[in-house]
Amino acid sequence: MDQLRPKIKVEYVQHAAIATLTDEKILDESDIRGLAGSIMPLVETSPGVNLVLDFSNVKFLSSAVLGLLIRISRKIYESDGQFKLCGINPKIHEIFRITRLDRVFDIHADRYDAVRSLD
């Protein structure tokens, strides 16, 4: 079952947790459940967390991941944290643009810009 769970690597830099997605593809329901199971505990046990989610390794993404990102951001903002996305490839960024989620999420070119943008 572990091989089905999207892998994340979490680092703590300054006042932020940076979660880097290590899988190239997050497509099916088990991938999304695994991703939620990896990230939600971090969000739920760390009130006020500043989370940077790094997509630089991700090449393919299911649209269902967008719903998960909305749930993650809602939890973070409810606890007065900040949520940034970075490293999104142009094809995936186009999905954010078409769905207008590029206006909802704070998207940065890389993790350094994302961390610098934290208040």
Residue, then its C-alpha position, 0 to 999 in steps of 0.5 A: m500500500d505504501q507504494l501507492r501513497p504519493k511521497i512527500k518530503v517535508e523540510y522546515v525552513q525559517h517559518a515554513a514547512i515545505a512539502t515537496l511532492t516526489d511523485e511525477k503522477i497523482l492521478d487516481e483515487s488512491d494517489i489522492r487519498g495517499l496525498a491527503g493522508s500525508i499532508m492533512p495530519l501536518v495541517e491539522t496538528s500544526p495550527g497557524v502553519n505556513l505551508v509551501l507545497d512544491f510541485s516541481n516533480v509533478k508532471f501529471l495531475s488529476s483535477a480531483v487534486l484541485g479539490l484537495l488543495i482547496r480543502i488544505s487551504r481552507k484548513i490552513y486559513e482557518s487556523d491563521g496560517q498561509f498556503k503557497l504553491c510553487g514549482i508548477n509546470p506550465k501544463i498544470h498551471e494552465i489547469f489552474r488558469i482555466t479553472r481560475l484557481d490561479r486567482v485563489f492560490d498564491i502560486h510562485a515560481d519556486r520554493y525560495d520565492a514562496v518562502r520569501s512571500l510569507d508574512 
